[in-house]
Amino acid sequence: MPELARFYGIVIKMIFNDNGQHNKPHFHVYYGEYEASVGVDGELLAGSLPMKQLRLVQAWATIHEEELYQAWNSAVRGEAFGKIAPLQ
């Protein structure tokens, strides 16, 4: 599962060909013992995160929405995609 970004202890990854459970474009977030699937639009699809970290992830997704869609399109085709800048 390739890593897209890492900031403030939050790790964001995207899985190749991962449109079975959630057809909506999404990424996976890991923070300590928390795990969540978050839509590119910032919607929490599954799992949980502390509210502060969820808001950071949603802000990051808003800033990088176009890059996230590009990564999603590559991932569902099984193609490599690059990292996205972390939240500063």
C-alpha positions as CSV (number, residue, x, y, z in Angstrom):
1,M,0.0,0.0,0.0
2,P,1.9,3.1,-1.2
3,E,2.2,6.1,1.1
4,L,0.8,9.4,-0.2
5,A,1.8,11.6,2.7
6,R,2.9,11.8,6.3
7,F,2.4,14.7,8.7
8,Y,1.8,15.3,12.4
9,G,1.9,11.5,13.1
10,I,-0.8,10.9,10.4
11,V,0.1,8.5,7.6
12,I,-2.0,8.5,4.4
13,K,-1.9,5.6,1.9
14,M,-3.8,4.5,-1.2
15,I,-4.3,0.9,-2.2
16,F,-4.0,-0.3,-5.8
17,N,-7.3,-1.6,-7.3
18,D,-9.2,-0.7,-4.1
19,N,-12.7,0.1,-5.3
20,G,-14.5,-3.1,-4.0
21,Q,-15.7,-2.0,-0.6
22,H,-15.9,1.8,-1.3
23,N,-16.5,2.7,-4.9
24,K,-16.1,6.3,-4.0
25,P,-12.5,7.6,-4.5
26,H,-10.8,7.4,-1.1
27,F,-7.6,6.9,0.8
28,H,-6.6,5.2,4.1
29,V,-5.5,7.1,7.2
30,Y,-3.5,5.8,10.1
31,Y,-2.9,7.6,13.3
32,G,-1.6,5.6,16.3
33,E,-4.2,2.9,16.9
34,Y,-6.8,4.6,14.7
35,E,-7.5,3.7,11.1
36,A,-10.0,5.2,8.7
37,S,-11.1,5.4,5.1
38,V,-11.7,8.9,3.9
39,G,-13.2,10.0,0.7
40,V,-11.3,12.4,-1.5
41,D,-14.0,14.9,-0.7
42,G,-13.2,14.5,3.1
43,E,-16.1,12.3,4.0
44,L,-15.3,9.7,6.7
45,L,-16.3,6.4,5.0
46,A,-15.2,3.9,7.6
47,G,-13.2,3.6,10.8
48,S,-12.5,6.5,13.1
49,L,-10.0,9.2,13.9
50,P,-9.8,11.8,16.7
51,M,-11.7,14.9,15.6
52,K,-8.5,17.1,15.4
53,Q,-6.7,14.6,13.1
54,L,-9.8,14.2,11.0
55,R,-10.0,17.9,10.5
56,L,-6.3,18.0,9.5
57,V,-6.8,15.2,7.0
58,Q,-9.9,17.0,5.6
59,A,-7.9,20.2,5.2
60,W,-5.1,18.4,3.5
61,A,-7.6,16.6,1.1
62,T,-9.2,19.9,0.2
63,I,-5.8,21.4,-0.7
64,H,-4.7,18.4,-2.7
65,E,-8.0,17.3,-4.2
66,E,-6.8,17.3,-7.8
67,E,-3.7,15.4,-7.0
68,L,-5.8,12.8,-5.0
69,Y,-8.1,12.2,-7.9
70,Q,-5.0,11.7,-10.2
71,A,-3.6,9.2,-7.7
72,W,-6.9,7.4,-7.4
73,N,-7.3,7.1,-11.2
74,S,-3.7,5.7,-11.4
75,A,-4.3,3.3,-8.5
76,V,-7.5,1.8,-9.8
77,R,-5.6,1.1,-13.1
78,G,-2.8,-0.5,-11.1
79,E,-0.4,2.2,-12.0
80,A,2.2,3.9,-9.8
81,F,1.5,7.3,-8.4
82,G,3.8,9.8,-6.5
83,K,3.7,11.2,-3.1
84,I,1.7,14.4,-2.3
85,A,3.0,17.2,-0.2
86,P,2.3,17.0,3.5
87,L,0.3,19.6,5.5
88,Q,2.8,22.2,6.7
